[in-house]
Amino acid sequence: MNTRLFQSIFVILNLMFFAVYPAMVQEKPASAFASFTALEYQKSIQKIQTELAQLLETKKLLVQEYDSNVIQISGLKQKKELGFFERMQLKKLLKDSEDLSRQIIQVDREITGKHESSRTYIDKMIPLMEYEIRQALNAIESAVMNSGGKNALIQKLQGMIQEKLEYQSYIAEPLRARVRDVKYQRTDDPEVLFEKSDFLMDQHDKLKRYANQIDLKIDLLESEYEIKKQARKFIDDVYTFDKDREMKMSSKRVAGISGEGNEPGSAVFNSRASEDDLAVSFESGLRGTTAQGNPLFLNTTLEISALQITSHDDFRNIIRKLKHEKSLALQRAKNMQKSADEIRRLAEIKLRYSR
């Protein structure tokens, strides 16, 4: 496929995209949130994600064509002698590959820009979602509702929390420092010592950023914990059984008397069973902050402390492990800065006396 043909395909893809985009927007499920600003952010994010999918497909086609050119170039270069047309073909393939390489770099920049734009919108949207969830919980606590109303609100809350978690999963980065130490000898040349000092300062900066990432994770967890603690309180209030009533119903069943519609198959019994199933489902969703498969953490081993965050850890354990990891990261960063300063001083001394 030559560049001209690819450009034609690219134009066709653009036309197809703009033709189907309105339908894609309409097919997106309605948001559980009502905030106008949050909904506008969601529209912007959806548009960016659609454009991002198009860019990724474009990059895929570019890379495929580039790889094909590389194979052909390699085959031609392996020949001992090239005829006139083969030399022309090789020249064209080299030029096309260079053009494709530039296009791939440009598409990569646009992809990075789309990711950053999505993150910016999500960072602004999450606090609005949390505020609306808290408002809903406060309204529920102060409202008097029948069973149907409670079920509807529980389902709405479940949808809101799940929707927020999906957006958070997009911007949740894995905790990685990926730092390396470096050894030096007093006999090293000054230039080598300067390079090693700069390298250690780069590692120091990585560790400082890593500590900041941990702070963001802790803030996110604490926010999730407060929301879910309030949600659990509501669940407990709604689904606390009236023990006296349960005892009465039990006595009637033992005596062979109808349980006022609470026997299996009755409308009241089925309604109560439905409520209980919904409570279990909602509680399962609330456990998402620490459950296995949660995009906020997953089952992972922290890099410096080697502590594991597992699906069995509760909120306090995760916070404790993260704070310990942060403390070790900052201490290691401090040690690296100290070593970098010592190496630089040694390099400066050796450079001074070598003149």
C-alpha positions as CSV (number, residue, x, y, z in Angstrom):
1,M,0.0,0.0,0.0
2,N,1.6,3.3,-1.0
3,T,1.2,6.6,0.8
4,R,-1.3,8.1,-1.7
5,L,-3.5,5.0,-1.3
6,F,-3.3,5.2,2.5
7,Q,-4.3,8.9,2.4
8,S,-7.4,8.0,0.4
9,I,-8.3,5.3,2.9
10,F,-7.8,7.9,5.7
11,V,-10.2,10.3,4.1
12,I,-12.8,7.5,3.7
13,L,-12.4,6.6,7.4
14,N,-13.0,10.2,8.3
15,L,-16.1,10.3,6.3
16,M,-17.4,7.1,7.9
17,F,-16.6,8.4,11.3
18,F,-18.6,11.6,11.0
19,A,-21.4,9.6,9.5
20,V,-21.8,7.2,12.4
21,Y,-20.8,9.5,15.3
22,P,-24.3,10.9,16.0
23,A,-25.7,7.3,16.2
24,M,-22.9,6.4,18.6
25,V,-23.7,9.3,20.9
26,Q,-27.4,8.3,21.0
27,E,-26.6,4.7,21.8
28,K,-24.6,5.6,25.0
29,P,-26.6,4.6,28.1
30,A,-28.0,7.5,30.1
31,S,-25.9,8.7,33.0
32,A,-27.0,8.1,36.6
33,F,-26.0,11.7,37.4
34,A,-28.1,14.9,36.9
35,S,-25.4,17.6,37.3
36,F,-25.4,19.6,34.0
37,T,-21.7,20.3,34.3
38,A,-20.9,16.6,34.9
39,L,-23.0,15.6,31.9
40,E,-21.3,18.2,29.7
41,Y,-17.9,16.8,30.8
42,Q,-19.2,13.3,29.9
43,K,-20.2,14.4,26.5
44,S,-16.7,15.9,25.9
45,I,-15.0,12.7,27.2
46,Q,-17.2,10.5,25.0
47,K,-16.3,12.7,21.9
48,I,-12.6,12.5,22.8
49,Q,-12.8,8.7,23.3
50,T,-14.4,8.3,19.9
51,E,-11.7,10.4,18.3
52,L,-9.1,8.4,20.2
53,A,-10.4,5.1,18.8
54,Q,-10.1,6.6,15.4
55,L,-6.5,7.6,16.0
56,L,-5.6,4.2,17.3
57,E,-7.1,2.6,14.2
58,T,-5.1,5.1,12.0
59,K,-1.9,4.2,13.9
60,K,-2.6,0.5,13.4
61,L,-2.8,1.0,9.6
62,L,0.3,3.2,9.6
63,V,2.3,0.6,11.5
64,Q,1.2,-2.2,9.3
65,E,2.3,-0.3,6.2
66,Y,5.6,0.6,7.8
67,D,6.3,-3.0,8.8
68,S,5.5,-4.1,5.3
69,N,8.0,-1.6,3.9
70,V,10.7,-2.7,6.4
71,I,10.3,-6.3,5.2
72,Q,10.6,-5.3,1.6
73,I,13.6,-3.0,2.3
74,S,15.3,-5.8,4.2
75,G,14.7,-8.2,1.2
76,L,16.2,-5.8,-1.3
77,K,19.2,-5.0,0.9
78,Q,20.1,-8.7,1.2
79,K,20.6,-8.9,-2.6
80,K,24.2,-8.6,-3.8
81,E,23.3,-6.5,-6.8
82,L,20.2,-4.4,-7.6
83,G,18.9,-3.6,-11.0
84,F,17.7,-0.1,-12.0
85,F,14.1,-0.7,-11.1
86,E,15.0,-2.4,-7.8
87,R,17.1,0.7,-6.8
88,M,14.2,3.0,-7.6
89,Q,11.9,0.7,-5.6
90,L,14.3,0.8,-2.7
91,K,14.6,4.6,-2.8
92,K,10.8,4.9,-2.9
93,L,10.4,2.5,0.0
94,L,12.9,4.3,2.1
95,K,11.2,7.7,1.5
96,D,7.7,6.2,2.2
97,S,9.0,4.6,5.4
98,E,10.4,8.0,6.5
99,D,7.1,9.7,5.8
100,L,5.2,6.9,7.6
101,S,7.5,7.2,10.6
102,R,6.8,11.0,10.8
103,Q,3.0,10.3,10.6
104,I,3.2,7.7,13.3
105,I,5.0,10.1,15.6
106,Q,2.4,12.8,14.9
107,V,-0.5,10.4,15.6
108,D,1.2,9.3,18.8
109,R,1.4,12.9,19.9
110,E,-2.3,13.3,19.1
111,I,-3.1,10.1,21.1
112,T,-1.2,11.4,24.1
113,G,-3.1,14.7,23.8
114,K,-6.4,12.9,23.8
115,H,-5.5,10.9,26.9
116,E,-4.5,14.1,28.7
117,S,-7.7,15.9,27.7
118,S,-9.8,13.0,29.0
119,R,-7.9,12.9,32.3
120,T,-8.4,16.7,32.7
121,Y,-12.2,16.3,32.2
122,I,-12.4,13.3,34.5
123,D,-10.3,15.0,37.2
124,K,-12.9,17.9,37.1
125,M,-15.9,15.6,36.9
126,I,-15.1,13.2,39.8
127,P,-15.6,15.8,42.6
128,L,-19.0,16.7,41.0
129,M,-20.0,13.1,41.0
130,E,-19.0,12.6,44.7
131,Y,-20.9,15.7,45.7
132,E,-24.0,14.5,43.9
133,I,-23.7,11.0,45.6
134,R,-23.4,12.7,49.0
135,Q,-26.4,14.8,48.2
136,A,-28.4,11.7,47.3
137,L,-27.4,9.9,50.4
138,N,-28.3,12.9,52.6
139,A,-31.7,13.2,50.8
140,I,-32.3,9.4,51.4
141,E,-31.5,9.6,55.1
142,S,-34.0,12.5,55.6
143,A,-36.8,11.1,53.4
144,V,-39.7,8.9,54.3
145,M,-40.3,6.4,51.5
146,N,-42.1,3.2,50.8
147,S,-40.3,0.0,49.9
148,G,-40.5,0.7,46.1
149,G,-39.0,4.2,46.6
150,K,-36.1,2.8,48.6
151,N,-35.4,0.2,46.0
152,A,-35.3,2.8,43.2
153,L,-33.0,5.0,45.2
154,I,-30.7,2.1,46.0
155,Q,-30.5,1.1,42.3
156,K,-29.7,4.8,41.5
157,L,-27.0,4.9,44.1
158,Q,-25.5,1.7,42.8
159,G,-25.5,3.1,39.3
160,M,-23.8,6.3,40.4
161,I,-21.1,4.6,42.4
162,Q,-20.3,2.2,39.6
163,E,-20.3,4.9,36.9
164,K,-17.9,7.0,39.0
165,L,-15.6,4.0,39.5
166,E,-15.5,3.4,35.7
167,Y,-14.3,6.9,35.1
168,Q,-11.8,6.6,38.0
169,S,-10.4,3.4,36.5
170,Y,-9.5,5.3,33.3
171,I,-7.2,7.7,35.2
172,A,-6.0,5.3,37.8
173,E,-2.3,4.7,37.1
174,P,-0.4,1.8,38.6
175,L,2.0,2.7,41.4
176,R,5.4,2.3,39.9
177,A,8.7,4.0,40.8
178,R,11.1,1.9,38.7
179,V,14.2,3.3,40.3
180,R,17.7,2.0,40.1
181,D,20.8,2.7,42.2
182,V,24.2,3.2,40.7
183,K,27.7,2.3,42.1
184,Y,30.7,4.5,41.7
185,Q,34.4,4.3,42.4
186,R,36.7,7.1,43.6
187,T,38.9,6.3,40.6
188,D,36.1,7.1,38.1
189,D,36.8,10.0,35.7
190,P,35.1,13.3,36.6
191,E,32.8,13.1,33.5
192,V,31.6,9.6,34.6
193,L,31.1,10.9,38.2
194,F,29.0,13.8,36.9
195,E,26.8,11.5,34.8
196,K,26.3,9.2,37.8
197,S,25.4,12.1,40.0
198,D,22.8,13.3,37.4
199,F,21.4,9.8,37.1
200,L,20.9,9.6,40.9
201,M,19.1,13.0,40.9
202,D,16.8,11.6,38.2
203,Q,16.0,8.6,40.4
204,H,15.5,11.1,43.3
205,D,12.9,13.0,41.2
206,K,11.2,9.7,40.3
207,L,10.8,8.8,43.9
208,K,9.4,12.2,44.8
209,R,6.8,11.8,42.0
210,Y,6.1,8.3,43.3
211,A,5.4,9.7,46.8
212,N,3.0,12.2,45.2
213,Q,1.2,9.4,43.4
214,I,0.8,7.6,46.7
215,D,-0.8,10.7,48.2
216,L,-3.3,10.9,45.3
217,K,-4.2,7.2,45.9
218,I,-4.7,7.8,49.6
219,D,-6.9,10.8,48.9
220,L,-8.9,8.7,46.4
221,L,-9.3,5.9,48.9
222,E,-10.4,8.2,51.7
223,S,-13.0,9.9,49.5
224,E,-14.3,6.4,48.4
225,Y,-14.3,5.2,52.0
226,E,-16.4,8.2,53.2
227,I,-19.0,7.8,50.5
228,K,-19.3,4.1,50.9
229,K,-19.4,4.3,54.7
230,Q,-22.4,6.6,54.4
231,A,-24.0,4.3,51.8
232,R,-23.5,1.3,54.1
233,K,-25.2,3.2,56.9
234,F,-28.2,3.8,54.7
235,I,-28.3,0.1,53.7
236,D,-28.2,-0.9,57.3
237,D,-31.0,1.5,58.2
238,V,-33.2,0.3,55.3
239,Y,-32.7,-3.4,55.7
240,T,-32.6,-3.7,59.5
241,F,-35.2,-6.3,60.3
242,D,-37.9,-5.6,62.9
243,K,-37.1,-8.5,65.3
244,D,-40.4,-8.3,67.0
245,R,-42.3,-8.6,63.7
246,E,-40.0,-11.4,62.5
247,M,-40.7,-13.3,65.8
248,K,-44.4,-12.8,65.3
249,M,-44.3,-14.0,61.7
250,S,-42.2,-17.0,62.8
251,S,-44.7,-17.9,65.5
252,K,-47.6,-17.7,63.1
253,R,-45.9,-19.9,60.6
254,V,-45.1,-22.5,63.3
255,A,-48.8,-22.3,64.4
256,G,-49.9,-23.0,60.8
257,I,-51.3,-19.5,60.4
258,S,-50.8,-17.5,57.2
259,G,-47.9,-15.1,57.7
260,E,-49.9,-12.2,56.4
261,G,-48.7,-12.8,52.9
262,N,-45.1,-13.7,54.0
263,E,-45.3,-17.3,52.8
264,P,-43.2,-18.2,49.8
265,G,-44.9,-17.2,46.6
266,S,-46.8,-14.3,48.1
267,A,-46.4,-10.7,46.9
268,V,-45.0,-9.5,50.2
269,F,-42.6,-12.4,50.5
270,N,-41.3,-11.9,47.0
271,S,-40.9,-8.2,47.6
272,R,-38.9,-8.8,50.7
273,A,-36.7,-11.4,48.9
274,S,-36.2,-8.9,46.1
275,E,-35.1,-6.2,48.6
276,D,-32.7,-8.6,50.3
277,D,-31.2,-9.6,46.9
278,L,-30.8,-5.9,46.1
279,A,-29.1,-5.2,49.4
280,V,-26.6,-8.0,48.8
281,S,-25.9,-6.8,45.3
282,F,-25.4,-3.2,46.5
283,E,-23.1,-4.3,49.3
284,S,-21.1,-6.3,46.8
285,G,-20.7,-3.1,44.7
286,L,-19.6,-1.2,47.7
287,R,-16.8,-3.6,48.4
288,G,-15.3,-2.6,45.0
289,T,-12.7,-0.3,46.6
290,T,-10.6,-3.3,47.8
291,A,-12.0,-6.2,45.8
292,Q,-9.9,-8.1,43.4
293,G,-10.2,-6.7,39.9
294,N,-10.8,-3.2,41.1
295,P,-9.0,-0.8,38.7
296,L,-8.0,1.5,41.5
297,F,-5.5,-1.0,42.8
298,L,-5.8,-4.6,41.7
299,N,-3.8,-7.3,43.6
300,T,-0.3,-5.7,43.6
301,T,3.0,-5.7,45.3
302,L,4.3,-2.3,46.3
303,E,7.7,-1.7,44.8
304,I,9.9,-0.5,47.6
305,S,8.4,-2.1,50.7
306,A,7.4,-5.3,48.9
307,L,4.1,-5.2,50.8
308,Q,1.1,-6.8,49.0
309,I,-2.3,-5.1,48.6
310,T,-4.7,-8.0,48.3
311,S,-8.5,-8.3,47.8
312,H,-8.7,-9.2,51.6
313,D,-7.3,-5.9,52.8
314,D,-9.7,-3.4,54.3
315,F,-9.4,0.4,54.1
316,R,-7.2,0.8,57.1
317,N,-4.7,-1.9,56.0
318,I,-4.4,-0.3,52.5
319,I,-3.8,3.2,54.0
320,R,-1.2,1.8,56.4
321,K,0.7,0.0,53.7
322,L,0.6,3.0,51.3
323,K,1.9,5.4,54.0
324,H,4.7,3.0,54.9
325,E,5.6,2.8,51.1
326,K,5.6,6.6,50.9
327,S,7.8,6.9,53.9
328,L,10.4,4.5,52.4
329,A,10.2,6.2,49.1
330,L,11.0,9.6,50.6
331,Q,13.8,8.2,52.7
332,R,15.3,6.5,49.7
333,A,15.0,9.8,47.7
334,K,16.8,11.6,50.5
335,N,19.6,9.0,50.5
336,M,20.0,9.3,46.7
337,Q,20.2,13.1,46.9
338,K,22.9,12.8,49.5
339,S,24.9,10.3,47.4
340,A,24.4,12.5,44.3
341,D,25.8,15.5,46.1
342,E,28.8,13.5,47.4
343,I,29.6,12.2,43.9
344,R,29.3,15.7,42.4
345,R,31.7,17.1,45.0
346,L,34.2,14.4,44.3
347,A,33.9,15.0,40.6
348,E,34.5,18.8,41.1
349,I,37.6,18.1,43.2
350,K,39.1,15.7,40.7
351,L,38.4,18.1,37.9
352,R,40.0,21.0,39.8
353,Y,43.2,19.1,40.5
354,S,43.5,17.6,37.1
355,R,44.0,21.0,35.5
